[in-house]
Amino acid sequence: MKKSFKLEDLDCANCAAKMEEAISKLPGVNRCSVNFMAQKMILEADDDKFDEVVNLAEKKIREVEPDCRLIRK
């Protein structure tokens, strides 16, 4: 499954790169792209683990930048 998420209060490109790297290493993630300019993340992960992967990705985002929020549609 592939889904796009809005990121709120993503403050720097370096943090976006760190998030992308950390989330890409999570089990079940096939591809992750974090775009600082667009303030969004595109996540591609296994269908059966997608919700779990999103929860883990949200934790990684907060570890890198505590004020950044993932907006779930």
C-alpha positions, 0 to 999 in steps of 0.5 A, a space after each residue: 500500500 502506498 499513501 501520502 501524509 501531510 507533515 506539520 511543523 517540519 522545520 528543516 531539510 536535515 530533519 526530513 532526511 533523518 526521518 526518511 532514513 529512519 523510517 526506511 529501515 523499519 520492518 515492512 517499509 518498502 519505500 519512504 520519501 520525506 519532502 521538506 519543501 512540500 511538507 509531506 511523506 510518501 510511505 509504501 509498506 506491506 498491506 497487512 502491516 500498514 497501520 503498524 508501520 504508520 504508528 512506528 513511523 510517527 514515533 520515528 518522526 517525533 524522535 527526530 523532531 518532537 514538534 512535527 506531527 503526522 496528519 492522518 487523513 
